[in-house]
Amino acid sequence: DEMLKLEQHLGFPKGIQVHCPVLSADKFEYLCTAKEHCLPSFKFPLVLIETKLDEILESLKQFLSMYNSYEHEDSGFIIKAPYVQNQRGFKLKHFRTFADFLNLLDKIYNVPSQAFGKVNVYTTQVFPYLIIQPRINKKNESKIVLWNGNSQYICKFTQPSKISSKLHSDEDQMEFAMNAWKTMVDRSCGAFLCDGIVRVDLFCTERGNLVVNEFESLDASFFGTMDQESQTANFLQAYYVNMLRSNLNNL
C-alpha cells in the first residue's frame, strides 16, 4: 500500500500527516472537521451504489430545503470539486432547485469535461465526489495568513475585496481564523499539518456571520505588503530548514 509506505518514510510529511486534508485539498474532510466554523456542505459521491441512490437524493433534498435561505431567499447553491485550486479541473456550477441539480448531474455523468485537456475524460473519472454548498452572493472575502496558528495579517487581493471592518474588525476576523485553526488541530488527531503557514479564507454572509470557505496550507499564496510577504517568506524558509535538519538528524 503506497500510503502506508509514505507514512513510514523518513521524509516530509510523514506519519499521519500524509493524510492532512488541507495539504491534499480534501475539502469535504476539513469542512466537516471544523463544521461549526464552515459553510454548510453536502458530499455527493460520484461512484454511486444504485441501492443507495434514492437515500442520497432524499438527503440532498433535505439539505437544499434546510439551506435554501441561508444567504437570502432563493440565493441558490454551488457545486464544487475537491483537490482543485482556482477552479482548475472543475468550474463552479450554480443551481437553484433540485430539478436544476439533476440536469447538471446528467451533464456531469454524460458529457466529457473540457477541463482536463484530454478527449473523452469525464468528471466522474477524476473526482470521487462533489461538494454542494449554499451560494454566498457577497463578493467580500478575507484571506487570513497564520504562522503556526497565529494570525499575522489579511492578504491583499485586487478581487474580491476583504470583508469590511464595519462588519467585522480585522482583529475579529483574525481571531475567528485562529479559532477555526484550533478546531482543526483539536479534531484531526495529528493529521493537520498546522505548524507552518496556513491560510484561512473567510466569507461574511448577508446576516453578518463569518464562515470559513477554505483552508490552504504550505502552498498557499500570501500576498500582502512588501514587509508582510518578506517576513512570511523568511518564516517559511526557517520552517523548511528546521524540518530538513530534523529529518537529517533522524537518519
TORKOL-4160 file (C-alpha; in steps of 0.2 Angstrom, whole numbers, padded with zeros to 4 digits, m for minus):
251
<pt num="1" X="0000" Y="0000" Z="0000"/>
<pt num="2" X="0008" Y="0016" Z="m0006"/>
<pt num="3" X="0000" Y="0027" Z="0008"/>
<pt num="4" X="0007" Y="0015" Z="0021"/>
<pt num="5" X="0025" Y="0017" Z="0013"/>
<pt num="6" X="0023" Y="0036" Z="0014"/>
<pt num="7" X="0018" Y="0035" Z="0032"/>
<pt num="8" X="0034" Y="0026" Z="0036"/>
<pt num="9" X="0046" Y="0035" Z="0026"/>
<pt num="10" X="0058" Y="0047" Z="0033"/>
<pt num="11" X="0054" Y="0062" Z="0023"/>
<pt num="12" X="0041" Y="0076" Z="0024"/>
<pt num="13" X="0027" Y="0075" Z="0028"/>
<pt num="14" X="0027" Y="0058" Z="0036"/>
<pt num="15" X="0017" Y="0048" Z="0048"/>
<pt num="16" X="m0002" Y="0053" Z="0050"/>
<pt num="17" X="0002" Y="0070" Z="0042"/>
<pt num="18" X="0002" Y="0062" Z="0025"/>
<pt num="19" X="m0017" Y="0061" Z="0027"/>
<pt num="20" X="m0018" Y="0080" Z="0031"/>
<pt num="21" X="m0035" Y="0085" Z="0022"/>
<pt num="22" X="m0029" Y="0103" Z="0020"/>
<pt num="23" X="m0012" Y="0098" Z="0011"/>
<pt num="24" X="m0021" Y="0086" Z="0000"/>
<pt num="25" X="m0036" Y="0098" Z="m0003"/>
<pt num="26" X="m0049" Y="0085" Z="0003"/>
<pt num="27" X="m0061" Y="0099" Z="0005"/>
<pt num="28" X="m0076" Y="0090" Z="0012"/>
<pt num="29" X="m0065" Y="0081" Z="0025"/>
<pt num="30" X="m0059" Y="0098" Z="0033"/>
<pt num="31" X="m0075" Y="0106" Z="0031"/>
<pt num="32" X="m0083" Y="0093" Z="0042"/>
<pt num="33" X="m0069" Y="0093" Z="0054"/>
<pt num="34" X="m0072" Y="0112" Z="0058"/>
<pt num="35" X="m0090" Y="0112" Z="0053"/>
<pt num="36" X="m0096" Y="0125" Z="0065"/>
<pt num="37" X="m0085" Y="0137" Z="0058"/>
<pt num="38" X="m0088" Y="0132" Z="0039"/>
<pt num="39" X="m0100" Y="0134" Z="0026"/>
<pt num="40" X="m0114" Y="0120" Z="0027"/>
<pt num="41" X="m0108" Y="0107" Z="0014"/>
<pt num="42" X="m0116" Y="0091" Z="0007"/>
<pt num="43" X="m0105" Y="0077" Z="0000"/>
<pt num="44" X="m0112" Y="0070" Z="m0016"/>
<pt num="45" X="m0102" Y="0054" Z="m0021"/>
<pt num="46" X="m0100" Y="0051" Z="m0039"/>
<pt num="47" X="m0097" Y="0032" Z="m0038"/>
<pt num="48" X="m0115" Y="0028" Z="m0034"/>
<pt num="49" X="m0121" Y="0012" Z="m0027"/>
<pt num="50" X="m0138" Y="0010" Z="m0035"/>
<pt num="51" X="m0147" Y="0004" Z="m0019"/>
<pt num="52" X="m0141" Y="0020" Z="m0010"/>
<pt num="53" X="m0145" Y="0032" Z="m0024"/>
<pt num="54" X="m0163" Y="0036" Z="m0018"/>
<pt num="55" X="m0157" Y="0038" Z="0000"/>
<pt num="56" X="m0143" Y="0050" Z="m0006"/>
<pt num="57" X="m0155" Y="0060" Z="m0016"/>
<pt num="58" X="m0168" Y="0061" Z="m0002"/>
<pt num="59" X="m0154" Y="0068" Z="0010"/>
<pt num="60" X="m0149" Y="0081" Z="m0003"/>
<pt num="61" X="m0167" Y="0087" Z="m0004"/>
<pt num="62" X="m0167" Y="0089" Z="0014"/>
<pt num="63" X="m0151" Y="0099" Z="0014"/>
<pt num="64" X="m0157" Y="0110" Z="0000"/>
<pt num="65" X="m0173" Y="0113" Z="0009"/>
<pt num="66" X="m0164" Y="0117" Z="0025"/>
<pt num="67" X="m0151" Y="0130" Z="0017"/>
<pt num="68" X="m0162" Y="0137" Z="0003"/>
<pt num="69" X="m0162" Y="0154" Z="0013"/>
<pt num="70" X="m0145" Y="0153" Z="0020"/>
<pt num="71" X="m0140" Y="0169" Z="0012"/>
<pt num="72" X="m0156" Y="0175" Z="0006"/>
<pt num="73" X="m0172" Y="0169" Z="m0002"/>
<pt num="74" X="m0168" Y="0159" Z="m0017"/>
<pt num="75" X="m0150" Y="0163" Z="m0017"/>
<pt num="76" X="m0147" Y="0145" Z="m0023"/>
<pt num="77" X="m0132" Y="0133" Z="m0022"/>
<pt num="78" X="m0115" Y="0130" Z="m0029"/>
<pt num="79" X="m0106" Y="0113" Z="m0034"/>
<pt num="80" X="m0088" Y="0112" Z="m0032"/>
<pt num="81" X="m0075" Y="0099" Z="m0033"/>
<pt num="82" X="m0061" Y="0093" Z="m0020"/>
<pt num="83" X="m0042" Y="0093" Z="m0025"/>
<pt num="84" X="m0043" Y="0109" Z="m0036"/>
<pt num="85" X="m0037" Y="0127" Z="m0034"/>
<pt num="86" X="m0044" Y="0142" Z="m0044"/>
<pt num="87" X="m0057" Y="0130" Z="m0052"/>
<pt num="88" X="m0043" Y="0122" Z="m0062"/>
<pt num="89" X="m0051" Y="0105" Z="m0067"/>
<pt num="90" X="m0069" Y="0109" Z="m0062"/>
<pt num="91" X="m0078" Y="0126" Z="m0064"/>
<pt num="92" X="m0090" Y="0131" Z="m0051"/>
<pt num="93" X="m0108" Y="0127" Z="m0055"/>
<pt num="94" X="m0124" Y="0136" Z="m0049"/>
<pt num="95" X="m0141" Y="0130" Z="m0047"/>
<pt num="96" X="m0157" Y="0134" Z="m0038"/>
<pt num="97" X="m0169" Y="0119" Z="m0037"/>
<pt num="98" X="m0167" Y="0100" Z="m0035"/>
<pt num="99" X="m0173" Y="0099" Z="m0053"/>
<pt num="100" X="m0159" Y="0110" Z="m0059"/>
<pt num="101" X="m0146" Y="0100" Z="m0049"/>
<pt num="102" X="m0152" Y="0084" Z="m0058"/>
<pt num="103" X="m0150" Y="0092" Z="m0075"/>
<pt num="104" X="m0132" Y="0097" Z="m0070"/>
<pt num="105" X="m0129" Y="0080" Z="m0064"/>
<pt num="106" X="m0134" Y="0072" Z="m0080"/>
<pt num="107" X="m0122" Y="0083" Z="m0089"/>
<pt num="108" X="m0108" Y="0078" Z="m0077"/>
<pt num="109" X="m0111" Y="0060" Z="m0080"/>
<pt num="110" X="m0114" Y="0060" Z="m0099"/>
<pt num="111" X="m0104" Y="0074" Z="m0106"/>
<pt num="112" X="m0085" Y="0074" Z="m0107"/>
<pt num="113" X="m0076" Y="0088" Z="m0097"/>
<pt num="114" X="m0066" Y="0101" Z="m0107"/>
<pt num="115" X="m0056" Y="0105" Z="m0091"/>
<pt num="116" X="m0043" Y="0092" Z="m0092"/>
<pt num="117" X="m0035" Y="0095" Z="m0109"/>
<pt num="118" X="m0039" Y="0077" Z="m0115"/>
<pt num="119" X="m0053" Y="0069" Z="m0126"/>
<pt num="120" X="m0067" Y="0059" Z="m0118"/>
<pt num="121" X="m0062" Y="0062" Z="m0100"/>
<pt num="122" X="m0077" Y="0063" Z="m0088"/>
<pt num="123" X="m0078" Y="0072" Z="m0072"/>
<pt num="124" X="m0084" Y="0056" Z="m0064"/>
<pt num="125" X="m0067" Y="0048" Z="m0069"/>
<pt num="126" X="m0057" Y="0061" Z="m0060"/>
<pt num="127" X="m0066" Y="0066" Z="m0044"/>
<pt num="128" X="m0074" Y="0054" Z="m0031"/>
<pt num="129" X="m0086" Y="0066" Z="m0025"/>
<pt num="130" X="m0093" Y="0084" Z="m0027"/>
<pt num="131" X="m0097" Y="0097" Z="m0014"/>
<pt num="132" X="m0114" Y="0106" Z="m0013"/>
<pt num="133" X="m0115" Y="0122" Z="m0003"/>
<pt num="134" X="m0126" Y="0137" Z="m0001"/>
<pt num="135" X="m0121" Y="0151" Z="m0013"/>
<pt num="136" X="m0114" Y="0166" Z="m0005"/>
<pt num="137" X="m0118" Y="0181" Z="m0016"/>
<pt num="138" X="m0107" Y="0194" Z="m0007"/>
<pt num="139" X="m0090" Y="0196" Z="m0016"/>
<pt num="140" X="m0081" Y="0201" Z="0000"/>
<pt num="141" X="m0068" Y="0188" Z="0006"/>
<pt num="142" X="m0054" Y="0189" Z="0018"/>
<pt num="143" X="m0039" Y="0178" Z="0017"/>
<pt num="144" X="m0030" Y="0177" Z="0034"/>
<pt num="145" X="m0012" Y="0171" Z="0035"/>
<pt num="146" X="m0007" Y="0161" Z="0050"/>
<pt num="147" X="0010" Y="0156" Z="0056"/>
<pt num="148" X="0009" Y="0141" Z="0067"/>
<pt num="149" X="m0009" Y="0145" Z="0072"/>
<pt num="150" X="m0006" Y="0164" Z="0075"/>
<pt num="151" X="m0014" Y="0176" Z="0063"/>
<pt num="152" X="m0002" Y="0188" Z="0055"/>
<pt num="153" X="m0012" Y="0199" Z="0043"/>
<pt num="154" X="m0026" Y="0199" Z="0030"/>
<pt num="155" X="m0020" Y="0196" Z="0012"/>
<pt num="156" X="m0021" Y="0210" Z="m0001"/>
<pt num="157" X="m0030" Y="0204" Z="m0016"/>
<pt num="158" X="m0037" Y="0215" Z="m0030"/>
<pt num="159" X="m0053" Y="0205" Z="m0031"/>
<pt num="160" X="m0063" Y="0201" Z="m0021"/>
<pt num="161" X="m0061" Y="0215" Z="m0008"/>
<pt num="162" X="m0058" Y="0210" Z="0010"/>
<pt num="163" X="m0073" Y="0209" Z="0022"/>
<pt num="164" X="m0077" Y="0227" Z="0028"/>
<pt num="165" X="m0071" Y="0231" Z="0045"/>
<pt num="166" X="m0088" Y="0240" Z="0048"/>
<pt num="167" X="m0095" Y="0222" Z="0048"/>
<pt num="168" X="m0080" Y="0213" Z="0057"/>
<pt num="169" X="m0064" Y="0222" Z="0063"/>
<pt num="170" X="m0048" Y="0215" Z="0056"/>
<pt num="171" X="m0045" Y="0208" Z="0074"/>
<pt num="172" X="m0061" Y="0199" Z="0075"/>
<pt num="173" X="m0058" Y="0191" Z="0058"/>
<pt num="174" X="m0041" Y="0185" Z="0063"/>
<pt num="175" X="m0047" Y="0178" Z="0079"/>
<pt num="176" X="m0061" Y="0169" Z="0070"/>
<pt num="177" X="m0047" Y="0161" Z="0059"/>
<pt num="178" X="m0037" Y="0156" Z="0074"/>
<pt num="179" X="m0052" Y="0148" Z="0082"/>
<pt num="180" X="m0055" Y="0138" Z="0066"/>
<pt num="181" X="m0037" Y="0133" Z="0065"/>
<pt num="182" X="m0038" Y="0127" Z="0083"/>
<pt num="183" X="m0053" Y="0117" Z="0080"/>
<pt num="184" X="m0044" Y="0108" Z="0066"/>
<pt num="185" X="m0029" Y="0104" Z="0077"/>
<pt num="186" X="m0040" Y="0098" Z="0091"/>
<pt num="187" X="m0051" Y="0086" Z="0080"/>
<pt num="188" X="m0039" Y="0080" Z="0067"/>
<pt num="189" X="m0029" Y="0068" Z="0078"/>
<pt num="190" X="m0012" Y="0075" Z="0072"/>
<pt num="191" X="m0016" Y="0074" Z="0054"/>
<pt num="192" X="m0017" Y="0093" Z="0051"/>
<pt num="193" X="m0001" Y="0099" Z="0046"/>
<pt num="194" X="m0003" Y="0115" Z="0056"/>
<pt num="195" X="0014" Y="0122" Z="0062"/>
<pt num="196" X="0019" Y="0130" Z="0046"/>
<pt num="197" X="0009" Y="0143" Z="0036"/>
<pt num="198" X="m0010" Y="0141" Z="0035"/>
<pt num="199" X="m0022" Y="0152" Z="0026"/>
<pt num="200" X="m0040" Y="0153" Z="0031"/>
<pt num="201" X="m0052" Y="0160" Z="0018"/>
<pt num="202" X="m0067" Y="0169" Z="0026"/>
<pt num="203" X="m0084" Y="0174" Z="0019"/>
<pt num="204" X="m0097" Y="0186" Z="0028"/>
<pt num="205" X="m0115" Y="0181" Z="0025"/>
<pt num="206" X="m0129" Y="0194" Z="0022"/>
<pt num="207" X="m0134" Y="0191" Z="0040"/>
<pt num="208" X="m0116" Y="0196" Z="0045"/>
<pt num="209" X="m0109" Y="0179" Z="0050"/>
<pt num="210" X="m0091" Y="0174" Z="0047"/>
<pt num="211" X="m0089" Y="0157" Z="0039"/>
<pt num="212" X="m0074" Y="0148" Z="0033"/>
<pt num="213" X="m0074" Y="0145" Z="0014"/>
<pt num="214" X="m0057" Y="0135" Z="0013"/>
<pt num="215" X="m0041" Y="0131" Z="0022"/>
<pt num="216" X="m0025" Y="0131" Z="0012"/>
<pt num="217" X="m0008" Y="0127" Z="0019"/>
<pt num="218" X="0011" Y="0126" Z="0013"/>
<pt num="219" X="0007" Y="0130" Z="m0005"/>
<pt num="220" X="m0005" Y="0145" Z="0000"/>
<pt num="221" X="m0002" Y="0162" Z="m0008"/>
<pt num="222" X="0001" Y="0175" Z="0005"/>
<pt num="223" X="0000" Y="0192" Z="m0004"/>
<pt num="224" X="0002" Y="0207" Z="0007"/>
<pt num="225" X="0013" Y="0222" Z="0009"/>
<pt num="226" X="0032" Y="0220" Z="0005"/>
<pt num="227" X="0036" Y="0218" Z="0023"/>
<pt num="228" X="0022" Y="0205" Z="0026"/>
<pt num="229" X="0027" Y="0195" Z="0011"/>
<pt num="230" X="0046" Y="0196" Z="0016"/>
<pt num="231" X="0043" Y="0191" Z="0034"/>
<pt num="232" X="0031" Y="0176" Z="0029"/>
<pt num="233" X="0044" Y="0170" Z="0016"/>
<pt num="234" X="0058" Y="0171" Z="0030"/>
<pt num="235" X="0046" Y="0161" Z="0041"/>
<pt num="236" X="0043" Y="0148" Z="0028"/>
<pt num="237" X="0062" Y="0147" Z="0024"/>
<pt num="238" X="0066" Y="0144" Z="0043"/>
<pt num="239" X="0052" Y="0131" Z="0044"/>
<pt num="240" X="0059" Y="0121" Z="0030"/>
<pt num="241" X="0077" Y="0122" Z="0036"/>
<pt num="242" X="0072" Y="0116" Z="0053"/>
<pt num="243" X="0061" Y="0102" Z="0045"/>
<pt num="244" X="0076" Y="0097" Z="0034"/>
<pt num="245" X="0088" Y="0097" Z="0049"/>
<pt num="246" X="0076" Y="0087" Z="0060"/>
<pt num="247" X="0074" Y="0074" Z="0046"/>
<pt num="248" X="0093" Y="0073" Z="0043"/>
<pt num="249" X="0096" Y="0070" Z="0062"/>
<pt num="250" X="0084" Y="0056" Z="0062"/>
<pt num="251" X="0093" Y="0046" Z="0048"/>
